[in-house]
Amino acid sequence: MIKAIALIDSFKGCLTSSQAGKAAIAAFQSGEAASIPVSDGGEGFSTIMTEMLGGSFKEISCSDPLGRPIKARYGLLDNGETAIIETAEASGLGLLLQEERNPLQATSYGTGELILDALKHGAKNIWLGLGGSATCDGGTGLLQALGYRFLCPEDEGDRQPLMLKDVRGIDATHRCNLLSHCKITGFYDVSVPFCGQEGAAMMFAPQKGATPAMAESLDKWMAKLCKEYSKYSGKEIMNIPGAGAAGGIGGAIGGVLGAEMALGVQKVLDIAGLESLLNGCTLVITGEGKADIQTLKGKVPMGVLEYVRAHTGPENRPKIVLIAGQVSDLQQLLDAGFDAVLQITPAGMPLSEAMIPATAIANITRTIKDYLLC
């Protein structure tokens, strides 16, 4: 019987979900623990979902966040009728060097190109994982790739949000007609609004290279864009779950494209069959690269915590341990219901050393072994 299950998100720029999970279960005797790769809609979503469901992959040429040509792939199920795409694949932060990160210049056009290719090759269902993007363009690039045009006094057709300062309407004349015959579902990683103090720009643009002044400018621009999206779609974009995910792509697809929206981690855990695996389990290990107050907004650890609570009773509920390379807001995380919150990086270890994959793997295994001895 499995006593422990590891459900750990990727440590971005360091370990995949699979690597992190295997490092955790290395602390146990053979057969006592299992690892399941997970994603919240961000990095790894397409690969994990496609492999779990026995699909295949297709690679195409498309644009990276700065418009440069790259190769990117998406998953296919049901003889190509379902496409599984993630924003991190073509529009991800990990595609850019530190000095290249600037959300005023980054576009989600490449993600739109992936969707367009899937549509042209017969996809009738598109699952889009929202997370890990380098962008804060409100999904304008994605929509442009699908034929939408943003009406501006100047610089019409430019893909950068910097050049779309004064959007005064949306023209769908050349919209891809195949969208009318396709159902899109957006799986978001964080439940944040499209704009405002807790919205896409103010919360996440600084992680993508924005200065505080840039984040404020982006938020004001997204507030105007939000009105245009609401006017076009007849929906209140601020009320769409996950509207601020992936730099506002959630709002673009939920509003303009009419996509359904759902928490990514819940879909992954359902497909993984976690409910049945919880029978007899006494310990669940979850985690991510950095754990803080944003963890509680729909990231993998919070999704795991909520899933376990919903599918077990007080009498048979396993302990839930959260591990991370870096931990802040400790009390809030404990108050949320985690039984323990553990930082794997030893005090004084430089970030450059902690980010070495072999070091991170050793730190995870050691941390779990130490916890089991307590």
C-alpha positions as CSV (number, residue, x, y, z in Angstrom):
1,M,0.0,0.0,0.0
2,I,1.2,3.5,-0.9
3,K,1.8,5.5,2.3
4,A,2.9,8.7,0.7
5,I,2.2,10.6,-2.5
6,A,4.3,13.4,-3.9
7,L,2.5,16.0,-6.0
8,I,5.0,18.7,-6.6
9,D,5.0,21.5,-9.2
10,S,8.1,22.2,-11.2
11,F,10.7,24.4,-9.6
12,K,10.9,26.8,-12.5
13,G,14.3,27.1,-14.1
14,C,15.6,24.2,-12.0
15,L,13.5,21.0,-11.8
16,T,10.5,19.5,-13.7
17,S,7.5,18.3,-11.7
18,S,8.7,14.7,-12.3
19,Q,12.2,15.4,-11.1
20,A,11.0,17.1,-7.9
21,G,8.5,14.3,-7.1
22,K,11.1,11.6,-7.6
23,A,13.5,13.4,-5.3
24,A,10.8,13.5,-2.6
25,I,10.0,9.8,-2.7
26,A,13.7,8.9,-2.7
27,A,13.4,9.5,1.1
28,F,11.2,6.4,1.4
29,Q,11.7,2.6,1.2
30,S,10.9,1.1,-2.2
31,G,7.1,0.7,-2.8
32,E,6.1,3.0,0.1
33,A,5.6,6.2,-1.9
34,A,4.5,7.3,-5.4
35,S,5.1,10.5,-7.4
36,I,2.6,12.0,-9.8
37,P,3.7,14.9,-12.1
38,V,1.4,17.9,-11.7
39,S,0.8,21.3,-13.2
40,D,-1.6,24.2,-12.4
41,G,-1.9,25.2,-16.1
42,G,1.6,26.6,-16.3
43,E,4.9,25.0,-17.2
44,G,4.5,21.3,-18.0
45,F,0.7,21.3,-18.4
46,S,0.6,20.1,-22.0
47,T,3.2,17.4,-21.5
48,I,1.7,16.1,-18.3
49,M,-1.9,16.0,-19.6
50,T,-1.0,14.5,-23.0
51,E,1.2,11.8,-21.5
52,M,-1.4,10.9,-18.8
53,L,-4.1,10.5,-21.5
54,G,-1.8,8.6,-24.0
55,G,-1.8,11.3,-26.6
56,S,0.8,12.4,-29.1
57,F,2.7,15.7,-29.8
58,K,3.0,18.0,-32.7
59,E,5.8,20.5,-33.1
60,I,5.5,23.6,-35.3
61,S,7.4,26.9,-35.9
62,C,6.0,29.9,-34.1
63,S,7.0,33.1,-32.3
64,D,8.6,33.5,-28.9
65,P,7.6,36.3,-26.6
66,L,9.8,38.7,-28.5
67,G,8.6,37.6,-31.9
68,R,11.6,35.5,-32.7
69,P,11.1,32.1,-34.5
70,I,11.2,29.1,-32.3
71,K,9.9,25.5,-32.3
72,A,7.1,24.7,-29.9
73,R,4.8,21.8,-29.5
74,Y,1.3,20.9,-28.3
75,G,-0.5,17.7,-27.4
76,L,-3.2,15.9,-29.4
77,L,-5.9,13.5,-28.3
78,D,-8.9,11.8,-30.0
79,N,-7.2,11.6,-33.4
80,G,-6.5,15.3,-33.3
81,E,-9.9,16.5,-32.3
82,T,-8.6,17.7,-28.9
83,A,-5.5,19.9,-28.6
84,I,-3.7,20.5,-25.3
85,I,-1.7,23.8,-25.4
86,E,0.1,25.8,-22.7
87,T,1.0,29.4,-22.7
88,A,4.5,28.6,-21.3
89,E,5.4,26.7,-24.4
90,A,5.6,29.6,-26.9
91,S,5.1,32.6,-24.6
92,G,6.9,31.4,-21.5
93,L,9.1,33.4,-19.2
94,G,11.7,30.6,-19.3
95,L,12.2,31.3,-23.0
96,L,13.9,34.6,-22.2
97,L,17.2,35.5,-20.6
98,Q,17.0,37.6,-17.5
99,E,18.0,40.8,-19.4
100,E,15.4,40.2,-22.1
101,R,12.4,40.1,-19.8
102,N,10.2,43.1,-20.3
103,P,6.4,42.8,-20.4
104,L,6.0,46.0,-22.3
105,Q,7.6,44.2,-25.3
106,A,6.5,40.6,-24.8
107,T,3.6,39.2,-26.8
108,S,1.4,36.1,-26.6
109,Y,1.2,35.9,-30.4
110,G,3.0,32.6,-30.4
111,T,0.4,30.9,-28.3
112,G,-2.2,32.1,-30.7
113,E,-0.2,30.6,-33.5
114,L,-0.3,27.2,-31.7
115,I,-4.1,27.5,-31.4
116,L,-4.5,28.5,-35.0
117,D,-2.4,25.5,-36.2
118,A,-4.5,23.1,-34.1
119,L,-7.7,24.6,-35.6
120,K,-6.5,24.3,-39.1
121,H,-5.7,20.6,-38.5
122,G,-9.1,19.7,-37.2
123,A,-9.2,20.4,-33.5
124,K,-12.7,20.8,-32.1
125,N,-11.7,21.1,-28.5
126,I,-8.8,23.1,-27.2
127,W,-7.5,22.9,-23.6
128,L,-5.3,25.9,-22.9
129,G,-3.1,25.9,-19.8
130,L,-2.7,29.5,-18.5
131,G,0.5,30.2,-16.5
132,G,4.2,30.8,-16.7
133,S,4.0,33.4,-19.3
134,A,6.5,36.2,-20.0
135,T,3.6,38.5,-21.1
136,C,1.3,41.0,-19.7
137,D,-0.4,41.9,-23.0
138,G,-4.0,41.0,-22.0
139,G,-4.0,38.3,-24.6
140,T,-3.9,40.8,-27.5
141,G,-1.1,38.9,-29.2
142,L,-3.0,35.7,-29.0
143,L,-6.1,37.3,-30.5
144,Q,-4.1,39.0,-33.3
145,A,-2.8,35.6,-34.3
146,L,-6.4,34.4,-34.6
147,G,-7.3,37.3,-36.9
148,Y,-8.6,39.9,-34.5
149,R,-7.4,43.5,-35.0
150,F,-7.1,46.2,-32.4
151,L,-8.2,49.7,-33.5
152,C,-5.7,52.3,-32.4
153,P,-4.9,55.8,-33.7
154,E,-1.4,54.7,-34.5
155,D,0.7,51.6,-34.8
156,E,-2.2,49.4,-35.8
157,G,-1.3,45.7,-35.9
158,D,1.7,45.9,-33.7
159,R,2.0,43.0,-31.4
160,Q,3.6,44.7,-28.4
161,P,1.4,46.2,-25.7
162,L,3.7,49.2,-25.7
163,M,2.4,50.0,-29.1
164,L,-1.3,49.4,-28.3
165,K,-1.6,52.2,-25.8
166,D,-5.0,53.6,-27.0
167,V,-7.2,50.7,-28.1
168,R,-10.5,52.1,-29.3
169,G,-12.2,49.0,-30.5
170,I,-11.9,45.4,-31.7
171,D,-12.4,44.4,-35.3
172,A,-13.3,40.7,-35.9
173,T,-13.7,40.9,-39.7
174,H,-10.8,38.6,-40.3
175,R,-11.3,36.4,-37.3
176,C,-10.6,32.7,-37.9
177,N,-13.9,31.1,-38.8
178,L,-12.9,27.8,-37.4
179,L,-13.3,29.3,-33.9
180,S,-17.0,29.0,-34.4
181,H,-16.8,25.2,-34.4
182,C,-14.4,24.8,-31.5
183,K,-14.9,24.7,-27.7
184,I,-12.0,26.3,-25.8
185,T,-11.4,25.6,-22.1
186,G,-8.9,27.7,-20.2
187,F,-7.1,26.1,-17.2
188,Y,-5.7,28.8,-15.0
189,D,-3.0,28.7,-12.4
190,V,-4.0,31.7,-10.3
191,S,-7.4,33.2,-9.6
192,V,-6.6,36.9,-10.0
193,P,-8.6,39.6,-11.7
194,F,-7.7,41.1,-15.1
195,C,-6.6,44.4,-13.6
196,G,-6.4,46.4,-10.4
197,Q,-4.2,46.2,-7.3
198,E,-4.4,42.4,-7.2
199,G,-4.6,42.0,-11.0
200,A,-2.3,40.6,-13.6
201,A,0.1,43.6,-14.0
202,M,0.4,44.7,-10.3
203,M,0.8,41.1,-9.0
204,F,2.9,39.5,-11.6
205,A,4.5,41.9,-14.1
206,P,7.4,42.6,-11.6
207,Q,8.3,38.9,-11.8
208,K,8.5,39.3,-15.6
209,G,10.9,42.2,-15.6
210,A,8.7,45.2,-14.9
211,T,9.7,48.1,-12.7
212,P,6.9,49.4,-10.3
213,A,6.3,52.3,-12.7
214,M,6.0,49.9,-15.6
215,A,3.6,47.7,-13.7
216,E,1.4,50.7,-13.0
217,S,1.4,51.8,-16.6
218,L,0.5,48.3,-17.7
219,D,-2.4,48.1,-15.2
220,K,-3.8,51.4,-16.5
221,W,-3.6,50.1,-20.0
222,M,-5.2,46.8,-19.0
223,A,-8.1,48.6,-17.3
224,K,-8.8,50.3,-20.7
225,L,-8.5,47.0,-22.5
226,C,-10.8,45.4,-20.0
227,K,-13.5,47.9,-21.0
228,E,-13.0,47.1,-24.7
229,Y,-13.2,43.3,-24.0
230,S,-16.4,43.8,-22.0
231,K,-17.9,46.0,-24.7
232,Y,-17.1,43.5,-27.4
233,S,-18.2,40.3,-25.5
234,G,-21.0,41.6,-23.4
235,K,-19.4,40.0,-20.4
236,E,-17.9,41.6,-17.3
237,I,-14.3,40.6,-17.7
238,M,-13.5,41.3,-14.1
239,N,-15.9,38.6,-13.0
240,I,-14.4,35.9,-15.2
241,P,-12.5,33.3,-13.0
242,G,-8.8,33.4,-13.9
243,A,-9.1,36.5,-16.0
244,G,-5.7,37.7,-14.9
245,A,-3.9,34.4,-15.5
246,A,-1.0,34.4,-18.0
247,G,-0.8,38.2,-18.1
248,G,-4.5,38.6,-18.9
249,I,-4.9,35.8,-21.5
250,G,-7.6,34.4,-19.3
251,G,-9.7,37.5,-19.8
252,A,-9.1,37.4,-23.5
253,I,-10.2,33.8,-24.1
254,G,-12.9,33.9,-21.4
255,G,-14.4,37.1,-22.8
256,V,-13.6,37.6,-26.5
257,L,-13.4,33.8,-27.3
258,G,-16.1,32.7,-24.9
259,A,-13.9,30.0,-23.3
260,E,-15.0,28.1,-20.2
261,M,-12.6,28.5,-17.3
262,A,-11.4,26.0,-14.7
263,L,-8.6,25.6,-12.2
264,G,-5.8,23.7,-13.9
265,V,-4.6,21.7,-11.0
266,Q,-8.0,20.2,-10.3
267,K,-8.3,18.9,-13.8
268,V,-4.8,17.3,-13.6
269,L,-5.6,15.7,-10.2
270,D,-8.8,14.3,-11.5
271,I,-7.2,12.8,-14.6
272,A,-4.4,11.4,-12.4
273,G,-7.0,9.5,-10.3
274,L,-5.7,10.9,-7.1
275,E,-9.0,10.2,-5.2
276,S,-8.4,6.4,-5.4
277,L,-4.8,6.7,-4.5
278,L,-5.6,8.6,-1.2
279,N,-7.1,5.4,0.2
280,G,-4.7,4.4,3.0
281,C,-2.3,7.2,2.3
282,T,-0.9,8.9,5.4
283,L,1.2,11.7,3.9
284,V,0.9,14.0,0.9
285,I,3.9,16.0,-0.1
286,T,3.3,19.0,-2.4
287,G,5.4,22.0,-3.3
288,E,6.8,24.6,-5.7
289,G,9.9,26.7,-6.2
290,K,8.7,29.6,-4.0
291,A,5.9,29.4,-1.5
292,D,4.2,32.6,-0.3
293,I,0.8,34.3,-0.1
294,Q,0.3,33.8,-3.9
295,T,0.5,30.0,-3.3
296,L,-3.0,30.3,-1.9
297,K,-4.5,31.7,-5.1
298,G,-4.8,28.5,-7.0
299,K,-1.3,27.3,-7.3
300,V,-0.5,23.5,-7.2
301,P,0.0,23.2,-3.4
302,M,-3.3,25.0,-2.6
303,G,-5.1,22.9,-5.3
304,V,-3.7,19.7,-3.7
305,L,-4.7,20.8,-0.2
306,E,-8.3,21.6,-1.4
307,Y,-8.5,18.3,-3.3
308,V,-7.4,16.2,-0.4
309,R,-9.8,18.0,2.0
310,A,-12.7,17.4,-0.5
311,H,-12.0,13.7,-1.0
312,T,-11.1,12.6,2.6
313,G,-12.8,12.9,6.0
314,P,-11.2,14.0,9.2
315,E,-10.7,10.4,10.3
316,N,-8.7,9.3,7.3
317,R,-7.1,12.5,6.1
318,P,-3.4,12.3,5.4
319,K,-1.0,15.0,6.6
320,I,-0.2,17.5,3.9
321,V,3.4,18.9,3.8
322,L,4.4,21.8,1.6
323,I,8.0,22.1,0.5
324,A,9.6,24.9,-1.4
325,G,13.0,26.3,-2.3
326,Q,12.1,29.5,-0.6
327,V,9.3,30.2,1.9
328,S,7.8,33.4,3.0
329,D,4.4,34.3,4.6
330,L,4.8,31.1,6.7
331,Q,2.0,31.8,9.1
332,Q,-0.5,32.4,6.4
333,L,0.5,29.1,4.7
334,L,0.1,27.2,8.0
335,D,-3.3,28.9,8.7
336,A,-4.5,27.8,5.3
337,G,-4.2,24.2,6.5
338,F,-0.8,22.8,5.6
339,D,0.5,20.5,8.4
340,A,4.0,21.6,7.8
341,V,5.8,24.1,5.5
342,L,9.4,23.3,4.9
343,Q,12.1,25.3,3.1
344,I,14.5,22.9,1.4
345,T,17.3,25.4,0.9
346,P,19.7,25.6,3.9
347,A,20.3,29.0,5.5
348,G,23.2,30.7,3.8
349,M,23.2,28.7,0.6
350,P,23.5,31.1,-2.4
351,L,20.6,31.1,-4.9
352,S,23.0,30.2,-7.7
353,E,23.9,27.1,-5.9
354,A,20.4,26.2,-4.8
355,M,19.2,26.4,-8.4
356,I,21.6,23.7,-9.5
357,P,19.4,20.7,-10.3
358,A,21.5,18.1,-8.5
359,T,21.7,20.4,-5.4
360,A,17.9,21.0,-5.4
361,I,17.3,17.2,-5.7
362,A,19.6,16.5,-2.8
363,N,17.9,19.3,-0.7
364,I,14.4,17.9,-1.4
365,T,15.4,14.3,-0.4
366,R,17.2,15.5,2.7
367,T,14.3,17.7,3.8
368,I,11.8,14.9,3.6
369,K,14.1,12.4,5.4
370,D,14.5,15.0,8.2
371,Y,10.8,15.5,8.4
372,L,10.1,11.7,8.6
373,L,12.5,11.5,11.6
374,C,10.5,14.1,13.6
